[in-house]
Amino acid sequence: MLGGLALAGVGVFWWQGRAEIERGAPPPAVAPAKPDPMKLPIADPGKMKGPAPPEMTELGKEEQRFFRYDRNRDRVITRDEMLSTRTDSFRALDKDGNNLLTFEEWAVTTVDRFAGADKDGNGQLTPREFAATAPKPAAKKPACKC
């Protein structure tokens, strides 16, 4: 019984000590108001000035063609870089995705192309139907660079 009274007394003193600590604590910080997502931010840069945009260098046609293949810009074209421009076409033909192009995969693509061109479905291509299978010409760029 004496132990219980001692324990209760210690609890009362501890509780009062905690109350004093809490009384001296600063009030909780007020959460800032959430900005309106529809309102645009306002920034005044003052007299600050950003860096100038980079200048475009003139590349000759051969340099442009070279850099289309030289992906890592080390001024050397590797075999993989040279073949990289053909990967999308290869993947379109590789139906099973095993990175091997079989005759059957090529034939399926060719048969599908033939069927798409054979508008009347008679199994024969007229000159007009065959002309529709020609690749589309590249868009011509304007002669002047104005």
Backbone hydrogen bonds, N-H to C=O, Kabsch-Sander energy under -0.5 kcal/mol:
donor,donor_aa,acceptor,acceptor_aa,energy
5,L,1,M,-2.0
6,A,2,L,-2.2
7,L,3,G,-2.4
8,A,4,G,-2.3
9,G,5,L,-2.4
10,V,6,A,-2.5
11,G,7,L,-2.0
12,V,8,A,-2.1
13,F,9,G,-2.3
14,W,10,V,-2.5
15,W,11,G,-2.5
16,Q,12,V,-2.3
17,G,13,F,-2.2
18,R,14,W,-2.3
19,A,15,W,-1.8
20,E,16,Q,-1.9
21,I,17,G,-2.1
22,E,18,R,-2.6
23,R,19,A,-2.0
24,G,20,E,-1.7
25,A,21,I,-0.6
25,A,22,E,-0.7
39,K,36,D,-1.3
43,A,41,P,-0.5
48,M,45,P,-1.9
59,L,57,T,-0.6
64,Q,60,G,-2.5
65,R,61,K,-2.3
66,F,62,E,-2.6
67,F,63,E,-2.7
68,R,64,Q,-1.1
69,Y,65,R,-0.7
69,Y,66,F,-1.1
70,D,66,F,-2.1
71,R,69,Y,-1.9
73,R,70,D,-1.0
78,T,76,V,-0.6
82,M,78,T,-2.2
83,L,79,R,-2.1
84,S,80,D,-1.3
85,T,82,M,-0.5
86,R,83,L,-2.0
87,T,84,S,-0.9
90,F,86,R,-2.3
91,R,87,T,-2.9
92,A,88,D,-1.7
93,L,89,S,-1.3
94,D,90,F,-2.3
95,K,93,L,-1.6
97,G,94,D,-0.8
102,T,100,L,-0.7
106,W,102,T,-2.0
107,A,103,F,-3.0
108,V,104,E,-2.7
109,T,105,E,-1.7
110,T,106,W,-2.2
111,V,107,A,-3.2
112,D,108,V,-2.6
113,R,109,T,-2.2
114,F,110,T,-2.5
115,A,111,V,-2.9
116,G,112,D,-2.1
117,A,113,R,-1.6
118,D,114,F,-2.1
119,K,117,A,-1.9
121,G,118,D,-1.0
126,T,124,Q,-0.6
130,F,126,T,-3.0
131,A,127,P,-2.1
132,A,128,R,-0.9
132,A,129,E,-0.5
133,T,130,F,-1.8
134,A,131,A,-1.2
